[in-house]
Amino acid sequence: MKRRDFLKSVSGLAAGAALPAMPSVISTAYADARSETLLIVSEGGPNNLDIHGVGTNVPGYEVSWNCYDRLISHEMKSGPGGVPYYDRDKFKGELAEDFKIDEMSVTFKLRKNAKFHDGTPVTAKDVKWSLDRAVSVGGFPTFQMSAGSLTKPEQFVVIDDHTVRVDFLKKDKLTIPDLAVIVPCIVNSELVKKNASEKDPWGLEFTKQQTAGSGAYKVTKWTAGTEVIMERNDDWVCGPLPKIKRVIWRMVPQAGNRRALLERGDADISYELPNKDFQEMKANGKLNVVSLPFSNGIQYIGMNVTKPPFDNPKVRQAVAYALPYQKIMDAVMFGLANPMFGAAKDKPTEVAWPQPHKYNTDIEKAKALLAEAGYAGGFETTISFDLNFAGVNEPLCVLVQESLAQIGIKTTINKVPGANWRTELNKKEMPLFTNVFSGWLDYPEYFFYWCYHGNNSVFNTMSYKSAEMDKLIDGARTAAASGDKAAYDKDVKGFVDLAFTDIPRIPLYQPFVNVAMQKNISGYQYWFHRRLDYRAMAKG
């Protein structure tokens, strides 16, 4: 996108106001509108506005977080470099003005003045319907709810119009945190039911295209692949009224164009730029650049273990020895990541995640393992990546392609459009791929429940199944709930060791969230979902 086209698209910030003819005179109305409007540019945008939708991508999370409320949220604390950071262990009410946790249930008192965007009051019936929907639609949302042992509609009980109780099926340390993630958002049930059908009882087609929440913002325009416009909900009561009145989020595919728009002051915020750009922008000091490690997250190379040749552990180990780890760190990440490889051979396993494995680049060892596996001549395969994050994924895949060629593995790079990526992952047919997973709840057993358990969630992208692994993950969850530290430590170390022996996915590094913004932007907060929260942001 050219600068003049971008400026043209945002010049109507104040009720269609255009820039005045005299550049030296900027109208007060325009200046006010500009100061209350956040202009975001990114590589990709949402493919669905509903977190409960089929195949909703990561940018879709950002819309849901800002446009819907949940019963509870997290308190903030000071994080690395003084950046506000969500507090994993402290919760506060959002739609709930008060909540009481008992031994086997939690009871929420709703704010009596909360309204949906269409003016309808938010009631306990809406809460129940929304939580029923989350545990019933299947796919990602239902699996996410199960991570906190929230699996049955009977668990959600309406006491009166403004009181709802959530019953626990069992003691689970993850239940309360799981009610504060993006999925258990509260939906305008009457509005959605009016737009549902026999084939689509939860109204997913309707909410794919428009928001139906009570959150601080509402989508007023969405052109898929081009832009999202969100306006502040002036009736929002679940927190202080945001300073930002309007968010214009533009999709600008070329990283160079996004950087130019930022450096000229034509855009306020960008992310998903090449790490080299972030390092250079940090050095020149004209913009604020925040870099923080993903909580509970890694970028990895995954292999489909259900099909030859990656069903053979020796082939997977060969790939682990062939990867060009340090080249990726230097040439793709420019140091903006924590390495997750090359741990010392005598380093004990920690009760922590993520942590480095002991593989390092060793081409001769990789060749020997491939020969032992019966593939001395190598083989051909494809390596796939998400085009929404091409800035990192494409050069990473090129380096992996070059390195694997040295042991006889010939790879074709498959670039998957961002809008289709989650759907392709769901099919579990890609033989070799790179992806990022960051667990919303910052506990090792939560990460492994999603990525390695035989329940085979969408994020067990390798279709890996091991009875021993399941026993260790389930054991850690049980031990965490009962406070048995010795059993917990043993099980966590056990599942980390098994993951690194069977190596169905190969951790490369713990990525950093990098966000560049103008100096007059304040209020950025780091959240577990790594997306922007507009509610605390302001422009000076």
Buried (B, 14 or more C-beta within 10 A) or exposed (E): BEEEEBEEBBBEBBEEBEBEEEEEEEEEEBEEBBBBBBBBBBBBBBBBBBBBBBBBBBBBBBBBBBBBBBBBBBEBEEBEEEBBBBBBEEBBBBBBBEBEEEEEBBBBBBBEEBBBBEEBBBBBEBBBBBBBBBBBBEBBBBBBBBBBBBBEBEBBBBEEEBBBBBBBBEBBBBBBBBBBBBBBBBBBBBBBBEBBEEEEEBBBBBBBEBBBBBBBBBBBEBEBBBBBBBBBBEEBBBBEEBBBBBBBBBBBBEBEBBBBBBBEEBBBBBBBBBBBBBBBBBEEEEBBBBBBBBBBBBBBBBBBBBEEBBBBBBBBBBBBBBBBBEBBBEBBBBEBBBBBBEBEEEEEBBBEBBBBBBBBBBBEBBBBBBBBBEBEEBBEBEBBBBBBBBBBBBBBBBBBBEBBEBBBBEBEBBEBBBBBBBBBBBEBEBBBBBBBBBBBBBBBBBBBBBBBBBBBBBBBBBBBBBEEBBBBBBBBBBBBBEEBEEBBBBBBBBBBEBBBEBBBBBBBBBBBBBBBBBEEBEBBBBBBBBBBBBBBBBBE
